[in-house]
Amino acid sequence: MTASSSGILSSSSSLLSGRHVLVTGVANRWSIAWAVVQSVIRNGGRVTLTYLGESQKATIEKLIEELPPDHRGTLLLPLDVRNDDEVGAVAERLRSEGVTLDGLVHSIAFAKREELDGAFLATSREGFLLAQEVSAFSLVVLCRAFAPLMRSGSSVVAMTYLGSERIVPHYNVMGAAKAALEASVRYLAYDLGASGIRVNAVSAGPIKTASGRAIKGFVDMQKAVSDRAPLKGQELTSEEVADATAALLSPLMRAVTGEVLFVDLGYRQMGMF
């Protein structure tokens, strides 16, 4: 493993050499999950991907064509976290092919737009439960299905956001879902620790993704972080978040579990704005 003069790992890093990571939640080329895919490959690992729906499948297939030649055969499987049979089918497919996983990336979240635009007080029962099921309970579902395919030293990483613990206008029901996700990370870390499997979360600052731009006031959120974070004047990138995720997936973080790693230019640590 080498480093450039800036201290950033070079493209030939072997940090994840020999490690196989299942990455969920790639929606398009701007997804944090897609940046994670590229970071895993850049650091010597390989991936299996999942999709939801035929439109998403076609999008990811085109992205796979852009990967290095030896990764263009990357396995792409249908996965609806609300369908236990489909989750089980993916696990069985990997098991039948003798696949052992070293990592799992959970980058799945959903809430109805109307639940984000209005007041949290107006959240519907259906909308609340939907956000919880897709954004938080899905981590439990995936860990239960894929932990049997993981060996000691494996790592699970879930994507979260500061709205889980602080008020972020228009994040609303997703904030409650991310809070549940982070609690799930801690309890799963306890359950899976006996098997040598670590479970952590990465809390990314605001990045220009499709889901981020769906939040009203997103541009203001980005500007606040850029202006007020200790690392001032910088714009957080998906690559920076992905590389932090790769570190958590790697043996370098072998003694870290049940934690939330903030990748936000230090914004969370600010006490006064």
N, C-alpha and C positions, 0 to 999 in steps of 0.2 A: 504494500500500500504506500503510495507516495502522496506528497502534498505540493501544491503550487506555492509561489511566493506569498500569496495572500492567505495561505493556511487552509484553503479549500481543497478537499480531496479531489484528486485528478480523476479523469474519466476512466482510468484503468484500475481503479480501486478494487481490491478483492474483499472488501468488508463483508459482503454477503455471499461470498463464493460457496457454491454447493448448497445454498439454501433456496427453498421453494416456497413462495408466498402466494396465498390466495388473496386477491384484491377485489373487493366489491365496491360498487358505487361509481364506476366510471360512467359519466353521462356524455361527455364531449371532451375536446382537447383542452378546455379551460378548467376541467375538474381537478381538484386537488388529488383525487384518486389517480388520475392519469399521470400527474407529475410524480406520484409515488411509484407507479409502474416504471417510469423512466429512471428514477433514482435507484430502484432495486436492480434493474438491469445494468445501469451504469456502474453499480458497485458489485457486480459479479453474480447476482442472483438471477432466478428465473421466476416467472409468474404464471398463474392460471387466473382468468378473468371471468366475471359473471355479467349477465345483462338482464334487463327487465323489458320485455316487449320487443317486437320485431324491428321497430324504428331504432331503438337503442342498439340492437344487435348490429344493424347495418352500419351505424356510426362507428362502433368499436371495431368492426372488421376493417374499416378503412384506416383507422388509427394503427391497427396491428401491422398493416402493410408498410407503415413508416418506421417500424422497429428495425434494428439490425437484422440482417438476413437469418442468423441462427435463432431468432426469436419470432419469426413470422409464422411459425407453426404453433404459436401460443394457443392453448386450449381456451375456448370461450363457451361457457355453459349457461343455460337459463336458470335464473334464481329469483323467485318471488318470496321474500321473507315472510309474507302472510300465508304462504301455502306450505304446510309441513311436508306434504308429499314431495313437492318440488325440491325443498331443501334436502330431504332425505335422499332423493334421487341423485343430487349432485355429490353428496357424500359417498353414496354407493358407487357412483361412476369412478370417483377417484380411488376408492378402495379396491375396486375390481381391476384397476390398472396398476395397482401396487404403488400408488402415489403416497409419499410421506410428506406432510406439510411442516415447515419450520416457522411459518408466520401466517397471520390472518389480519387483513386490514378492513375494518368496518367503517365505511364512508357513506352511510345510508341515512337519509333523513327526509321527512316530508311533513308538511302541514298545508292545509288549505289556505289559499291566499287571503280569503276573507277573515281567517282567524289571525292573520298578521296585521291587517290594515286597521282593524277597529281597536276597541279597548279590550284588555285582557278580561275584564269583568264580563264582557259579552261572549266569551268563549263558549261554544256549544259543547254539549256532552259528547256528541259524535266526533267533533273536531279535536277535542282534547284526547279522547281515547285513540283516535287514528294517529295523531302525532306521537303518542306514547308507544303504540304498537310498532310503528314503522321505524321510529328514530331511536328508541331505547330498548324495548323488549326484543327487538331483532338481534341485538348483541348477544342476549342470552340464548336465543334460538341458534345462532351460528356457532357459538362456543360449544353448545351441547352437541351439535351435529359433527363439528370438525375437530374437537379436542381429541377424540379417539384416533385421529389420523396424525396427531402431533407427537413428537418425541420430546424428551426432557431437553430444555434449552430453547424451546419454541417461544414465540412472542405474539401476542394479540395487541393491536393498536386500534383504538377508536378515535374518530374525529369529533371534537366538541368546540364550544365557543364560550367566551366570557359571559354571554347572556344567561348562562346557567347559574351564575352567582351574583350578578349585578343587573340592575335595571337597564335594559337597552330598548328604548321605544321602538315599537313595531316588531320586536322579536317575539314578544307575547308567549303564545303556547309553545313555541319552539324552545324558549328558555326553560320552561318547566320540563320539557322532554329531555333537553340536554342535562338538566340537573339529575333526572332519573338515570340517564345514561352514565354519568360520572359515578353515581352511587353504585350502579351495576358493575362498573369497572372494579371498584373496591371489593365488592362481595365475590365477584368472579375471580379476582386475584387470590382471594383466600381459598376458594374452592379448588382452583386449578394449580395452586402453588405446590401441593403435595405431589403433583405429577411433573413438576419442574417447568410448568408453563407460566409465563409472565403475562399480565394484562395491564395495560396502561392506556392513557389517552393523550392526544395532542390537541391543545387548545390554540387554534390559529387566529391571528388577528384578521381583520377584514381584507379579503383578496377579491379581485375581479373575477368571480366565477358566475355562472348563470344563476345559481341559487342565491349568491350574495346580492347580485343586482336586483333580485326580486324583493329585497327588503327596502321599504321606503326609508329614505334618508341615508342610503348606503354610502353615497359620496361624502356626506358629512362625517360619517363614521371613519372613513379612510383618512380624511383630512385631520380629524382629531388625533388619530394615532400618529400620523406623520409629524404633526406640530408639537405634540405633548410627550411622546415617548422619549425615554433616555437616548435612544438612537435616532436623533431628530433628523427630519428631512428625508428619510428613506421611505420607499414604498415597498411593503412586504410582498414577496413573490411566492408563488406556489412551489417553486423549486426549493426555496429555503425551508418551507414547511415539510416538503417531501424528504429533504435530506435529514431533517430532525427525526422524521418517522423512520427512515432507514437506520438511523443510529439506534432507535429503540428496538428495531427488529433484529439488530445485530448482537453478537456476543459481547460487545463493548458495554452494553447496558444489562449484563446478566444478573446483577444484584438489585435491579430496580423493578418494582412491581406495585400496582395499586396507586400509581401516581398520575397526576395531570401535568404534562409538560407544556408550559406556555411559550409559544413561538409568536411573539407579537411586538418585537422590538423593545420589550420591557414595559409596555403600556400598563399592564395590570398592576405593576408595583407603584404607580404614581398615586399619592394620597390626595393631592390637591391639584386642580386644573386651573 
